Amino acid sequence: MESKTIRFVRRGELVSLTNVPPDRTLLEVLREDLQCTGTKEGCGEGDCGACTVVLAEPGPHGALEYRAINSCIRLAHSVDGMALWTVEDLAGADGSLHPAQEAMVRCHGSQCGFCTPGFVMSLFGMYQNHVCKGEAVTRELAQEELSGNLCRCTGYRPILDAAQEMENLPRVSVDEQAVIAQLEQLRARRELVPSSGTYLDPRSLPELLALRARHPQAQVVAGCTDVGLWVTKMHMQFPQVLDVTRVAELKQVERYDHHVAIGAAVTLTDAFEALVADRPQLKTFANRFAGLPVRNSGTLGGNVANGSPIGDSMPLLIALGAHVVLMSERGHRDMPLEDFYTGYRKNVLAPDEVVAWIKVPKPADGEFLRAYKISKRYDDDISAVCLVVNARIQDGVVAHVGIGAGGVAATPVRAVKTEAALRGQPWTLDAAKAATATLRSEFQPISDMRASAAYRSEVLGNLMQRFWLETQGLQHINLESFRLAEATTP
Amino acid sequence: MNAPEKFLAGTAVAPATGTSHIHESARAQVAGAATYIDDIAEVRGTLHAAPILSSVARGKLRGVDASEARTMPGVKGVILAQDIPGDRILATFTHDEPVFAFDTVECIGQVVGVVVADTVMQARRAARKVKVDIEPLPAIVDVREAVKAQSFVLPPVTVRRGEPEQGIARAPHRLSGSLDVGGQEHFYLEGQVGYALPLEQDNWWIYSSTQHPAEVQHWVAHALGLENHAVKVECRRMGGGFGGKETQAGHIAVWAALAANKLKKPVKLRLDRDDDFMVTGKRHPFAYDYEVGFDDDGKVTGLKLVLAANCGWSADLSGPVADRAVFHVDNAYFLGDVEIVSYRCKTNVQSHTAFRGFGGPQGMIVMEAILGDIARALGKDPLDVRRANFYGIEERNVTHYQMTVEDNILDPLVARLEETAEYRRRRDEIAAWNARSPVIKRGIALTPVKFGISFTATFFNQAGALVHVYTDGSVQVNHGGTEMGQGLHTKICQIVADELGVPFHKVRISATDTSKVPNASATAASSGTDLNGRAAQFAARQVRQRLADYVAEKQNCRPEQVIFANGQVSGPDAVISFEQLVDDAYHSRVQLWSDGFYRTPKIHYDKHTLTGRPFFYFAYGAACSEVAIDTLTGESRVLKVDILHDAGTSINPAIDIGQIEGGFIQGMGWLTTEQLVWNEKGYLATHAPSTYKIPATGDVPEHFHVELWHEANREDNVGGSKAVGEPPFMLAISVWEALRDAAAAARPDGRVHMDAPATAENVLKALQA
């Protein structure tokens, strides 16, 4: 089987690559095939950000949307039809540095320099998405958007300074109209050819379902933030790949009266944005999901389909009562998310089926929602324990409660017994204590490198206590939102 | 002609040293144009290697079956111990480490051989298909178990002064306890890499991401059965080192060279990050037992301390690391009657190695823990107890290893930080706040650092450099030090620029190269600038002297009257540009290049008793850290950090502050989020950044303030500066002490036992124990 030609726009030029295997990463193509060694490999698993590059394609309103992503775990074929910037592409023809670069130099943000290209590209993404739109880069924003880039030399302070310094330098802008025109040419050319060969990237849902039925052995990928590691770390090879991220229908977030439907190809960044729009208290939780480059590539559908017991979106979705919609040419199935899983990384998907939508109910009046994540590091870590509690207390009684938990079983789970114990009960300290005990007894977590079983069990219950305290209006009891200002005014 | 006075008064510019020049490679680094080993354009025919790892912690190696691997696409060969033409044991000091395992394996991740293929991924896939037949034997993973079994890589060492037993027995107060402090993965962003190119007549060109090119040269020659002159090792820069590329880079280079030797092709070996974790050594985890007596002021009257270093399966640098831990148990404190027993334990895990601080942090932390505990036992402010134990100026000024502390600035330095950080006011305010806060507790600690500067292996304290002035007046410097991001090359350009009186941009550094400056020591022990900066300064000075002699002869003056500044050279009669002078001198056949050599004065010590003057001087610093913990989960955050650090007369303040901030955050990682977890089989479960968490942007304290202590080094060190690479690392002990302070606030008994790192789990445990 032939693989299709990869075409993307870089430095104002059209780049065409042929005979690229379907499982070759973008970083390999950059460093080995194109001999552009400015982009570095630090970890090969999307955790350090040294390989960060920026992709852009027109968004729903036609303007370019810029996304910093990890090239080490991104399949090269997935950038077909996009514009790509690497660290080599920012400086002017005369060698003048881009503000993202100049600010790093001036602020002494580069020591050993190995993480630097990745930071520069994350800064470039921030520059396009914020500075060029007239938005100030605050310290907080810089910390959030650089959370997927690790530096071992500087201690970050000078890099955070650089992020804020960019806007003080003479503005440099991308000729967006030219890029958009080039991308439009690529799109037109692409539409003439149906998806075939070793890398299948259908553009419509019917096309996807037909290909899935015809190629049940093909490896389905979305943002590749997990499957990419199967390639780089487990050395798996895929003769054929089915990429769902170009399916127009699945790239949508649709709002209905009672729920939001998030397509399986919607990135985690956009999916969380939709969830946070309805429930602003989830903003920090969303920002703590991996680092920005992973959120920019990975999809909510991928996180759900992948079904890791420590995947962080599922406890939330379960607590919110989300449903997952599976589709095949035979029709669709709709089920509560927790019913999707049958065991450790096992689910009910048939060979010809794909995850198509995640339906998340809108907030109910009086809903009290808290999402707790315990991890070794605050940002860009996977939780040891995750607990999400969504309760509606009416007249002092638990009218409704949804509890999702991660890190405590072989799959993400609903705390069915604890929910049952609470439902219809008066919401009192005793009820909370009872819920704490039930929650601890409901799961038998394991010990691993993230935490011991005893700790997981203990904290699971303690998080229920935290939830109780928060429903009682206690402030400043969660370090997630704890700042110096709170420290001085209890 | 311009008179020199007029010229100097009119256009004087600041000298290069003392200013915050940007890193000499910064502009290339931000443009992706700075070359690391894996970025070098590959020579035609280059093959790629991947290691075959032991999956058993200890066992008899019965055989290696690579038949399947050999049939895989692209595979060109499998290299094992029998393919080593030279010594099968690496040329380490203790000569205890096989190049490739044979007969036995001693840790999971020990390298048995390498597979070579056309591409990296082909080699890695095939390496996993090699079947290594191992008969498992009982293994020791835990360091305390190793002590019990008397399993050592080197014999124990005891340092003793006075009568500690009596000091403890007679004391009005006594405490005893134990502590466990975890190791640390270097996590240099650039993984280990070596690239071996066979040249004509059995000569070799090795590109290695190494802090110690001369050792790589020596090891490669030894393994290939060649003399050192056949091997040239080059390193322009590393993507981070932190000690992890002091000895560990040598293994990679040797493996690549052995493969290249067998296949007669250039071979590159770049470790995958997971393999890097599994193969290479880390900071030594330590276990401690102590007994201390103290008076009503908290002054230590007697201390008995056992330090058990988990060295892993071979000695590597464990001897000197454990020595430095012994040397730094005192930190800033006078220990009159003391006994320190140091065990160098052999366990079946990775062979632990150098890491920023080199045992110093592991020595200091236990003393800080003891003083914190003493303060809580007495109900005193920990800073008061620390201060009561500080070294004196005229008395109480001799260390337990018999070195007089001559440059003590602890009192004024700590007093100033105490004031600027408002330590006392905040301590009171935090206590009041804690009383009102049911879930979150805050803590604060101010801890000092006194760190000895010099390699403890005295002979390492030497350096060489070459300064070449070309006929156009441009200058190239080469020295034995390596650049790993610490700004060494930048500082040396500054030093040489000032010595020759030329602007910074006139001076360039070339890659570190064993064929230019031979026998160079590792760039380690914070000594890079002290040693190589002085050597380069001396080299430049010799060139300047020759030029001054030349001018003096022409202008009929004394050479001292010739002044080099601002790119101009002035004698009593005339001022000419440096370029013009150089060109004239060349045509008059004046030698325009020179070598320079430096060895550190004053130092000596007896390595058997660990007594003498191992250090030329001490670097000082102090940090005040404030933290908050969540008593429900054990989670913590570092809120506020103030640092005052002694870098002497700073050659480059921006670089020095960068070292202080970076060292502090790295130390904070060691003591908070960075946890290495080996399972009972000796398998390192945290072998990737997904599970091993170094600090990220969100961990930077909201308030993070660093100031330099402005006082020249009292010893004659280059430019009056002090070494700055390692000392700030230990400022982070303040974070750990602040966490213990917060934990104590949440306990009714006010006591706290907490192992490091202070993960959420360990903090919660400390609250409940």
Boltz contact constraints between the chains, C-beta under 6 A:
constraints:
  - contact:
      token1: [A, 37]
      token2: [B, 39]
      max_distance: 6.0
  - contact:
      token1: [A, 38]
      token2: [B, 32]
      max_distance: 6.0
  - contact:
      token1: [A, 42]
      token2: [B, 189]
      max_distance: 6.0
  - contact:
      token1: [A, 43]
      token2: [B, 273]
      max_distance: 6.0
  - contact:
      token1: [A, 43]
      token2: [B, 689]
      max_distance: 6.0
  - contact:
      token1: [A, 44]
      token2: [B, 273]
      max_distance: 6.0
  - contact:
      token1: [A, 47]
      token2: [B, 689]
      max_distance: 6.0
  - contact:
      token1: [A, 47]
      token2: [B, 690]
      max_distance: 6.0
  - contact:
      token1: [A, 48]
      token2: [B, 689]
      max_distance: 6.0
  - contact:
      token1: [A, 50]
      token2: [B, 189]
      max_distance: 6.0
  - contact:
      token1: [A, 87]
      token2: [B, 32]
      max_distance: 6.0
  - contact:
      token1: [A, 88]
      token2: [B, 32]
      max_distance: 6.0
  - contact:
      token1: [A, 91]
      token2: [B, 31]
      max_distance: 6.0
  - contact:
      token1: [A, 101]
      token2: [B, 30]
      max_distance: 6.0
  - contact:
      token1: [A, 104]
      token2: [B, 30]
      max_distance: 6.0
  - contact:
      token1: [A, 105]
      token2: [B, 22]
      max_distance: 6.0
  - contact:
      token1: [A, 105]
      token2: [B, 26]
      max_distance: 6.0
  - contact:
      token1: [A, 105]
      token2: [B, 27]
      max_distance: 6.0
  - contact:
      token1: [A, 105]
      token2: [B, 30]
      max_distance: 6.0
  - contact:
      token1: [A, 108]
      token2: [B, 654]
      max_distance: 6.0
  - contact:
      token1: [A, 108]
      token2: [B, 658]
      max_distance: 6.0
  - contact:
      token1: [A, 110]
      token2: [B, 26]
      max_distance: 6.0
  - contact:
      token1: [A, 110]
      token2: [B, 29]
      max_distance: 6.0
  - contact:
      token1: [A, 110]
      token2: [B, 30]
      max_distance: 6.0
  - contact:
      token1: [A, 111]
      token2: [B, 485]
      max_distance: 6.0
  - contact:
      token1: [A, 111]
      token2: [B, 658]
      max_distance: 6.0
  - contact:
      token1: [A, 112]
      token2: [B, 239]
      max_distance: 6.0
  - contact:
      token1: [A, 112]
      token2: [B, 240]
      max_distance: 6.0
  - contact:
      token1: [A, 112]
      token2: [B, 484]
      max_distance: 6.0
  - contact:
      token1: [A, 112]
      token2: [B, 485]
      max_distance: 6.0
  - contact:
      token1: [A, 113]
      token2: [B, 29]
      max_distance: 6.0
  - contact:
      token1: [A, 113]
      token2: [B, 34]
      max_distance: 6.0
  - contact:
      token1: [A, 114]
      token2: [B, 189]
      max_distance: 6.0
  - contact:
      token1: [A, 114]
      token2: [B, 190]
      max_distance: 6.0
  - contact:
      token1: [A, 114]
      token2: [B, 239]
      max_distance: 6.0
  - contact:
      token1: [A, 115]
      token2: [B, 189]
      max_distance: 6.0
  - contact:
      token1: [A, 116]
      token2: [B, 29]
      max_distance: 6.0
  - contact:
      token1: [A, 116]
      token2: [B, 30]
      max_distance: 6.0
  - contact:
      token1: [A, 117]
      token2: [B, 32]
      max_distance: 6.0
  - contact:
      token1: [A, 120]
      token2: [B, 30]
      max_distance: 6.0
  - contact:
      token1: [A, 143]
      token2: [B, 697]
      max_distance: 6.0
  - contact:
      token1: [A, 143]
      token2: [B, 698]
      max_distance: 6.0
  - contact:
      token1: [A, 146]
      token2: [B, 697]
      max_distance: 6.0
  - contact:
      token1: [A, 147]
      token2: [B, 696]
      max_distance: 6.0
  - contact:
      token1: [A, 147]
      token2: [B, 697]
      max_distance: 6.0
  - contact:
      token1: [A, 147]
      token2: [B, 698]
      max_distance: 6.0
  - contact:
      token1: [A, 152]
      token2: [B, 187]
      max_distance: 6.0
  - contact:
      token1: [A, 152]
      token2: [B, 189]
      max_distance: 6.0
  - contact:
      token1: [A, 152]
      token2: [B, 240]
      max_distance: 6.0
  - contact:
      token1: [A, 153]
      token2: [B, 485]
      max_distance: 6.0
  - contact:
      token1: [A, 153]
      token2: [B, 662]
      max_distance: 6.0
  - contact:
      token1: [A, 154]
      token2: [B, 658]
      max_distance: 6.0
  - contact:
      token1: [A, 154]
      token2: [B, 662]
      max_distance: 6.0
  - contact:
      token1: [A, 155]
      token2: [B, 661]
      max_distance: 6.0
  - contact:
      token1: [A, 155]
      token2: [B, 662]
      max_distance: 6.0
  - contact:
      token1: [A, 155]
      token2: [B, 665]
      max_distance: 6.0
  - contact:
      token1: [A, 156]
      token2: [B, 697]
      max_distance: 6.0
  - contact:
      token1: [A, 156]
      token2: [B, 700]
      max_distance: 6.0
  - contact:
      token1: [A, 157]
      token2: [B, 661]
      max_distance: 6.0
  - contact:
      token1: [A, 157]
      token2: [B, 704]
      max_distance: 6.0
  - contact:
      token1: [A, 235]
      token2: [B, 125]
      max_distance: 6.0
  - contact:
      token1: [A, 374]
      token2: [B, 633]
      max_distance: 6.0
  - contact:
      token1: [A, 376]
      token2: [B, 673]
      max_distance: 6.0
  - contact:
      token1: [A, 376]
      token2: [B, 693]
      max_distance: 6.0
  - contact:
      token1: [A, 376]
      token2: [B, 759]
      max_distance: 6.0
  - contact:
      token1: [A, 377]
      token2: [B, 673]
      max_distance: 6.0
  - contact:
      token1: [A, 377]
      token2: [B, 693]
      max_distance: 6.0
  - contact:
      token1: [A, 378]
      token2: [B, 698]
      max_distance: 6.0
  - contact:
      token1: [A, 379]
      token2: [B, 696]
      max_distance: 6.0
  - contact:
      token1: [A, 379]
      token2: [B, 698]
      max_distance: 6.0
  - contact:
      token1: [A, 380]
      token2: [B, 696]
      max_distance: 6.0
  - contact:
      token1: [A, 381]
      token2: [B, 693]
      max_distance: 6.0
  - contact:
      token1: [A, 449]
      token2: [B, 677]
      max_distance: 6.0
  - contact:
      token1: [A, 449]
      token2: [B, 685]
      max_distance: 6.0
  - contact:
      token1: [A, 449]
      token2: [B, 686]
      max_distance: 6.0
  - contact:
      token1: [A, 449]
      token2: [B, 691]
      max_distance: 6.0
  - contact:
      token1: [A, 451]
      token2: [B, 761]
      max_distance: 6.0
  - contact:
      token1: [A, 455]
      token2: [B, 761]
      max_distance: 6.0
  - contact:
      token1: [A, 459]
      token2: [B, 633]
      max_distance: 6.0
  - contact:
      token1: [A, 462]
      token2: [B, 632]
      max_distance: 6.0
  - contact:
      token1: [A, 462]
      token2: [B, 633]
      max_distance: 6.0
  - contact:
      token1: [A, 466]
      token2: [B, 632]
      max_distance: 6.0
  - contact:
      token1: [A, 477]
      token2: [B, 439]
      max_distance: 6.0
  - contact:
      token1: [A, 479]
      token2: [B, 630]
      max_distance: 6.0
  - contact:
      token1: [A, 479]
      token2: [B, 635]
      max_distance: 6.0
  - contact:
      token1: [A, 479]
      token2: [B, 637]
      max_distance: 6.0
  - contact:
      token1: [A, 482]
      token2: [B, 628]
      max_distance: 6.0
  - contact:
      token1: [A, 484]
      token2: [B, 639]
      max_distance: 6.0
  - contact:
      token1: [A, 484]
      token2: [B, 702]
      max_distance: 6.0
  - contact:
      token1: [A, 487]
      token2: [B, 639]
      max_distance: 6.0
  - contact:
      token1: [A, 490]
      token2: [B, 433]
      max_distance: 6.0
  - contact:
      token1: [A, 490]
      token2: [B, 436]
      max_distance: 6.0
  - contact:
      token1: [A, 490]
      token2: [B, 437]
      max_distance: 6.0
